[in-house]
Amino acid sequence: MTVARQSPVLFFDSGVGGLSILGPARALLPTAPVIYAADSAGFPYGTRSEAEIAARIPALLGRLVERYRPRIAVIACNTASTIALQHVRAALDIPVVGTVPAIKPAALASKTRVFGVLGTDATVRQPYVDRLAAEHGADCTVLRHGCAALVQLAEAKLRGDPIDPHIASAALAGLTDQPGGDRMDVIALACTHFPLVEAELAAAAQRAGLGPLRFVHGGEGIARRIAFLTQGQPWPAMPSPGVAVFTRVDDDVRRLAPALAGYGLGRIEQL
Ligand code: DGL
C-alpha cells in the first residue's frame, strides 16, 4: 500500500500522558506529521471498568482514522493498550502500536530484584501485567500500585497549575510501604502520564531518603517501533505543526495550549 507523504502518525491517550510517547517519536522522526488525540470526555480511564474501556476506544479510534487518515496509530496509554489493543487492531486496517508496562526493562535494570510497577488502578490489575511479570521478572518481587492522583498531577502540571508535592510522595509510599518495598531500586512508570512527573517523583524519593531509584518507561522503544514500521515510507522534507484533537474542548483543555505548543502541537481541534 502506498502511503501519502502527508499522512500523519496518530497518537492516542485519555489526556496529556501520550505526550511522553510523542516526545521521543518526534525526536526520532522530526518531520513526521502528527495528530495527538486525547479523549478528554472519557478521561480518566484508570478508574473505569474493563468493559467501558473496551467498548469506548475502538469506536473512537475508528472515527479518528476516518478523519485524519493516519499511516499508523499509536495507543500512547497503558490502560487502553493492556485492555483494548486487540479490539483496536481488529477494528483498524493500519498498523497499531501499543504501550505496555515497561516490566522487561525494569527487570533487566533491577539489581536488588525488587521493582515497582506504578500505573493506573485499571492497568495494575490486568492479567497482561501478570504475564509480563512472569515472563521477565520471575525471580523478582514485583510491587504494584495504582495511582489516579498522579494522573491528575500530570494534567495539572501541564496546565500550569500549582503542584502538591504530597501526591508524588503518596504514590511512592504506595510501593515502598509494601513488603520488600525498602529494597526496591527500579520503578516502571506504567502510565504514560507518569514520565511527565518524573522530576516530582525523584524529588519525593529524595525527601523520603530512599536509595538511588531508577525510573523506566517505554517512550524511546515505541519511537523505534514507529520508525521500524514506517521504514521506507515518504516523509515531508520539513517539520510541520501538529494538531491536538480532544473529544471535549473546555477551559482545562484550552489552558494546555502552551504545553501542547512545546510539543509542536500548534492547533487544538474538537473531534
Ligand atoms: N495515560 C494513561 C495510561 O497510560 C491513562 C491515564 C488515565 O486516564 O487514567 O494508563
Residues whose N, C-alpha, C, O or C-beta is under 5 A from the ligand:
A	BS01	DGL	D13 S14 G17 F43 P44 Y45 G46 T47 A76 C77 N78 T79 T120 V151 A190 C191 T192 H193
